[in-house]
């Protein structure tokens, strides 16, 4: 095991209204953060980051692998990088500012959205500090391919398996190993698809292997990064091929749709969280529920969810929330997750969906009320055949639950 260089704890002045890591890191954006002893840990930029937070500061510590090791650490870093006496040699603060998109004034954005949307104004006070992460585009692409017909816990398990089996080892927290995310080249081997199926990826195994092949061997170098919003450039510099015309959100979305296993929702997730297009609004079952329940969208109770309908939902929210609609959507998306129902401070009314869980619906009742049998009609939304991943088919099944 290579020697590790560990910094002292440092801190960034940051209120919980500007960033709440306990919410942001577990609301379905990134799937590699692990909480150990009240500290959030993840490998970013070739280093192992540990975070904790209080009301006034974001505290961080960085663990570097030995620069000369073959574990994927930044070989170009100066030898003093782990020395707390030379913090200017460490770019971790800049990395954190980029990753958490700290250039945006979140309090001001919440105020803007609250002024234009009474529903946001009602929900937001219990879900402050939710930011869109500026993630690596490749990691976002593969992670959200894994998200098809899946829930957050299982997506996290799949991403962890990818890192353990194909990513470079960076360090340990106690006995737990932490790996970086694998490169496209690492997922192009002849046996990758079969191995991923053995690991439980199912049909997603082919999507991942095919996409890795396209990105690393078919597309020009830097193609994925070339889809990035120029106003929100990525962290790592890359060689971007020349383009005939400026990149736009719509063009980036359309190009992503050409990849294996990428439908409209996955493409929007990558645009929003990996390519810096803040206007992207991923529409899954949660967002569709929000649109119907809170914004009276689709009152015709259509049983299909066409491409036109998908885009009309996104356009509806972009009209309400503006150029950062994807950020506002993430707040209401989080408020709609069953895992945050206690934080919302209301009786859970979550509908069973593939994005969160496929368990039966259960209604809460007072302990004094006798057990009863209830019948709930669960409707799931049908999408086009080329997009089986985002919203499942509808058949109006009746499910019975006991309390």
C-alpha positions in Angstrom: 0.0 0.0 0.0 1.5 3.4 -1.0 2.2 6.0 1.6 -0.6 8.5 2.1 -0.3 12.3 2.7 -3.1 13.6 4.9 -3.8 17.3 5.5 -5.1 18.9 8.6 -8.8 19.9 8.7 -9.4 23.2 6.9 -12.6 25.1 6.6 -14.7 27.3 4.2 -17.1 29.9 5.6 -20.4 28.6 4.3 -23.9 28.7 5.9 -26.3 25.8 5.8 -28.7 27.9 3.7 -26.0 28.1 1.0 -25.0 24.4 1.2 -26.4 21.5 3.2 -24.2 18.5 2.4 -26.5 16.1 4.4 -29.2 16.8 1.8 -27.2 17.6 -1.4 -25.1 14.5 -1.2 -27.9 12.0 -0.8 -30.7 13.4 -3.0 -29.8 11.4 -6.1 -27.2 13.5 -7.8 -23.9 11.7 -6.9 -23.7 8.1 -5.8 -20.2 7.7 -4.5 -20.3 9.7 -1.2 -20.1 7.5 1.9 -20.8 8.7 5.4 -18.5 7.3 8.1 -18.6 8.6 11.7 -20.5 11.8 10.7 -18.0 12.6 7.9 -18.8 12.4 4.2 -16.0 10.7 2.1 -15.4 10.5 -1.6 -12.6 10.4 -4.2 -12.6 13.5 -6.4 -9.8 14.8 -8.6 -7.4 12.0 -7.6 -7.7 12.7 -3.9 -9.8 11.3 -1.0 -11.9 14.1 0.4 -13.5 14.0 3.9 -16.2 16.6 4.7 -18.1 17.7 7.8 -20.3 20.7 8.4 -21.5 23.0 11.1 -23.8 26.1 10.9 -21.0 28.4 9.8 -18.3 26.3 8.0 -17.7 23.5 5.6 -14.7 21.6 7.0 -12.6 19.4 4.7 -9.6 17.2 4.9 -7.7 15.7 1.9 -5.8 12.5 1.7 -3.4 12.2 -1.2 -1.8 8.9 -2.5 1.9 9.0 -2.9 2.6 11.0 -6.1 4.9 8.4 -7.5 2.3 5.6 -7.1 0.3 4.0 -9.9 -3.0 4.5 -8.2 -4.2 7.4 -10.2 -3.0 10.2 -7.9 -2.0 13.5 -9.4 1.7 12.8 -10.3 2.2 16.5 -11.3 1.6 17.7 -7.7 4.5 19.2 -5.8 6.0 17.0 -3.1 4.8 19.5 -0.4 1.2 18.9 -1.3 0.4 17.1 2.0 2.3 19.7 4.1 -0.2 21.9 5.8 2.5 24.6 5.8 2.1 25.0 2.0 -1.6 25.1 1.4 -1.1 27.2 -1.7 0.2 24.1 -3.4 -3.2 22.4 -2.8 -6.1 23.2 -5.1 -8.7 21.3 -3.0 -10.5 24.5 -2.0 -10.9 25.5 -5.7 -12.1 21.9 -6.5 -14.7 22.2 -3.7 -15.9 25.6 -4.9 -16.3 24.1 -8.4 -17.9 20.8 -7.4 -20.5 22.5 -5.2 -21.0 25.3 -7.7 -20.3 28.0 -5.1 -20.2 30.8 -7.7 -24.0 30.8 -7.5 -25.7 32.8 -4.7 -28.2 30.1 -3.6 -30.1 32.4 -1.2 -30.7 34.9 -4.0 -31.9 32.1 -6.3 -34.3 30.7 -3.7 -35.8 34.2 -3.3 -36.3 34.5 -7.1 -38.0 31.1 -7.4 -40.2 31.9 -4.3 -41.3 35.1 -5.8 -42.3 33.5 -9.1 -43.7 30.2 -7.6 -46.0 29.9 -4.5 -45.5 26.1 -4.4 -41.7 26.5 -4.3 -42.1 29.2 -1.6 -44.1 26.7 0.5 -41.7 23.8 0.1 -38.3 25.4 0.1 -37.9 26.5 3.7 -37.6 22.9 4.8 -35.1 22.1 2.0 -32.6 24.9 2.0 -29.0 24.5 0.9 -29.6 22.1 -2.0 -27.1 22.8 -4.8 -26.5 21.2 -8.2 -23.2 19.4 -8.2 -20.7 20.1 -11.0 -19.7 16.5 -11.6 -17.4 14.9 -14.1 -19.4 14.4 -17.3 -18.3 10.8 -17.9 -19.1 9.7 -14.3 -22.6 11.4 -14.6 -23.3 9.7 -17.9 -22.5 6.2 -16.6 -24.1 6.7 -13.2 -27.4 7.8 -14.7 -27.4 5.0 -17.2 -27.3 2.8 -14.1 -30.4 4.8 -12.8 -32.8 3.3 -15.3 -35.7 1.6 -13.5 -33.7 1.8 -10.3 -33.6 3.5 -6.9 -30.9 5.5 -5.2 -29.6 2.8 -2.9 -29.1 0.2 -5.7 -27.6 2.8 -8.1 -25.1 3.6 -5.4 -24.2 -0.1 -5.1 -23.7 -0.4 -8.9 -21.5 2.7 -9.0 -19.5 1.4 -6.1 -18.9 -1.9 -7.9 -17.7 -0.1 -11.0 -15.2 1.8 -8.9 -14.0 -1.2 -7.0 -13.5 -3.5 -10.0 -12.4 -0.9 -12.6 -11.2 2.3 -10.8 -7.9 3.1 -9.3 -7.5 2.7 -5.5 -6.7 6.0 -3.8 -6.9 5.4 -0.1 -8.7 4.0 2.9 -10.9 5.3 5.8 -10.3 2.7 8.4 -10.8 -0.6 6.7 -12.9 0.9 3.8 -11.2 1.3 0.5 -11.9 4.3 -1.7 -11.4 4.1 -5.5 -11.8 6.8 -8.2 -14.3 6.4 -10.9 -13.1 4.3 -13.9 -12.2 5.9 -17.2 -14.0 5.1 -20.4 -11.0 3.0 -21.5 -11.2 0.9 -18.4 -14.7 -0.2 -19.4 -13.9 -1.2 -23.0 -12.5 -4.7 -22.4 -14.1 -7.7 -24.2 -15.3 -9.2 -20.9 -16.7 -6.1 -19.4 -20.3 -6.6 -20.3 -20.3 -10.2 -19.1 -18.6 -9.3 -15.9 -21.1 -6.5 -15.2 -23.9 -8.9 -15.7 -22.3 -11.2 -13.1 -22.2 -8.2 -10.8 -25.9 -7.7 -11.2 -26.1 -4.8 -13.7 -28.6 -6.7 -15.9 -29.4 -5.0 -19.3 -27.5 -1.9 -18.2 -24.2 -3.9 -18.6 -24.5 -3.7 -22.4 -25.4 0.0 -22.3 -22.3 0.8 -20.2 -19.9 -1.3 -22.3 -21.3 0.1 -25.6 -21.2 3.7 -24.3 -17.6 3.3 -23.1 -16.6 2.0 -26.5 -18.3 4.8 -28.3 -16.9 7.6 -26.1 -13.3 6.2 -26.0 -13.0 4.8 -29.6 -15.6 6.1 -31.9 -16.0 9.7 -30.9 -13.1 12.2 -31.2 -11.1 12.8 -28.1 -12.8 15.4 -25.9 -16.2 14.9 -27.6 -18.2 14.5 -24.3 -16.5 17.5 -22.7 -17.3 19.5 -25.9 -20.9 19.4 -24.9 -20.2 21.4 -21.8 -21.9 24.8 -21.2 -19.2 27.3 -21.9 -20.5 29.4 -19.0 -19.9 26.5 -16.6 -16.7 24.8 -17.8 -15.6 21.5 -16.3 -12.9 21.1 -13.7 -10.2 19.1 -15.6 -8.8 20.7 -18.7 -9.3 18.6 -21.8 -8.7 18.7 -25.6 -12.0 19.7 -27.2 -12.5 19.2 -30.9 -13.3 22.2 -33.1 -17.0 22.9 -33.6 -18.7 24.4 -36.6 -21.3 26.2 -34.4 -21.5 27.1 -30.7 -22.8 24.3 -28.4 -26.3 24.8 -26.9 -28.3 22.9 -24.3 -30.6 21.4 -27.0 -27.7 20.2 -29.2 -25.9 18.7 -26.2 -29.2 16.9 -25.2 -29.7 15.6 -28.8 -26.1 14.3 -29.1 -26.4 12.4 -25.8 -29.5 10.7 -27.1 -27.4 8.9 -29.7 -25.6 6.9 -26.9 -26.6 3.4 -25.9 -29.1 3.4 -22.9 -29.6 7.2 -22.9 -33.1 8.5 -23.2 -34.5 12.0 -22.5 -34.3 11.9 -18.7 -30.8 10.4 -18.6 -29.6 13.0 -21.1 -31.1 15.8 -19.0 -29.4 14.4 -15.9 -26.1 14.5 -17.6 -26.7 18.0 -19.0 -27.6 19.3 -15.6 -25.1 17.6 -13.3 -22.3 16.8 -15.7 -22.3 19.5 -18.4 -23.4 22.6 -16.6 -26.7 23.2 -18.4 -28.7 24.7 -15.5 -31.9 24.9 -17.5 -32.1 21.1 -18.0 -35.1 19.6 -16.1 -34.9 15.8 -15.9 -38.5 14.5 -15.9 -39.0 11.2 -14.1 -41.9 9.8 -12.2 -41.3 12.1 -9.2 -41.2 15.2 -11.4 -44.3 14.1 -13.4 -46.1 13.6 -10.1 -45.1 17.1 -9.0 -46.2 18.6 -12.3 -49.7 16.9 -12.0 -50.2 17.4 -8.3 -48.8 20.9 -7.7 -49.0 22.5 -11.1 -52.2 21.0 -12.5 -50.3 19.7 -15.5 -51.7 17.0 -17.8 -55.3 17.2 -16.4 -56.4 15.1 -19.3 -55.0 12.1 -17.4 -53.2 10.8 -20.5 -51.9 7.3 -20.3 -48.9 7.9 -22.4 -45.8 10.1 -21.9 -44.6 11.0 -25.3 -41.4 12.9 -26.3 -43.6 16.0 -26.9 -45.1 15.7 -23.4 -41.7 15.2 -21.8 -40.4 18.5 -23.4 -43.6 20.4 -22.5 -43.1 19.6 -18.8 -39.6 20.8 -18.9 -40.6 24.0 -20.9 -43.4 24.6 -18.3 -40.9 24.6 -15.4 -38.3 26.7 -17.4 -41.0 29.3 -17.9 -41.7 29.4 -14.2 -38.1 29.2 -12.8 -36.0 30.6 -15.6 -32.5 29.8 -16.7 -31.7 27.8 -13.5 -34.8 25.7 -13.6 -32.9 22.5 -13.1 -31.7 23.8 -9.7 -35.3 24.7 -8.6 -36.5 21.3 -9.8 -33.9 19.5 -7.6 -35.4 21.1 -4.5 -38.9 19.9 -5.2 -37.6 16.6 -6.4 -35.9 16.1 -3.0 -39.0 17.2 -1.1 -40.9 14.5 -3.0 -38.5 11.6 -2.1 -39.9 9.2 0.6 -36.5 9.2 2.3 -37.0 12.9 3.0 -40.6 12.7 4.1 -39.7 13.2 7.8 -37.8 16.4 6.9 -40.8 17.6 4.9 -42.7 17.4 8.2 -45.8 15.9 6.8 -47.5 12.5 6.5 -45.8 10.7 3.7 -47.9 10.7 0.5 -45.3 9.3 -1.8 -46.5 7.2 -4.7 -44.6 4.0 -5.5 -42.3 4.7 -8.4 -39.3 3.0 -9.9 -37.1 6.1 -9.3 -37.4 5.8 -5.5 -38.9 2.4 -4.7 -41.0 -0.4 -6.0 -42.5 -1.2 -2.6 -46.3 -1.2 -1.9 -47.9 2.0 -0.8 -48.7 2.2 2.9 -50.9 4.8 4.6 -49.9 6.0 8.0 -52.6 5.7 10.6 -53.0 6.4 14.3 -52.1 3.5 16.6 -55.6 3.8 18.1 -57.2 3.0 14.8 -57.9 -0.7 14.0 -56.0 -2.4 11.2 -57.8 -2.2 8.0 -57.4 -3.2 4.4 -57.0 -0.4 1.9 -57.0 -0.4 -1.8 -54.8 2.0 -3.8 -54.7 2.3 -7.5 -51.2 2.8 -8.7 -50.7 4.4 -12.1 -47.3 4.4 -13.8 -46.5 6.4 -16.9 -45.7 4.8 -20.2 -42.8 6.1 -22.4 -41.7 5.4 -25.9 -40.0 2.1 -26.6 -36.6 3.7 -27.0 -36.7 5.0 -23.4 -37.7 2.1 -21.0 -35.5 3.6 -18.3 -37.3 6.6 -17.1 -41.0 5.9 -16.5 -42.6 2.5 -16.7 -45.7 1.3 -18.5 -49.2 1.9 -17.2 -51.7 -0.8 -16.5 -53.7 0.5 -13.5 -53.0 -2.5 -11.2 -54.7 -2.6 -7.9 -52.4 -3.3 -4.9 -53.7 -4.2 -1.5 -51.8 -3.4 1.7 -52.5 -4.2 5.4 -51.9 -2.0 8.3 
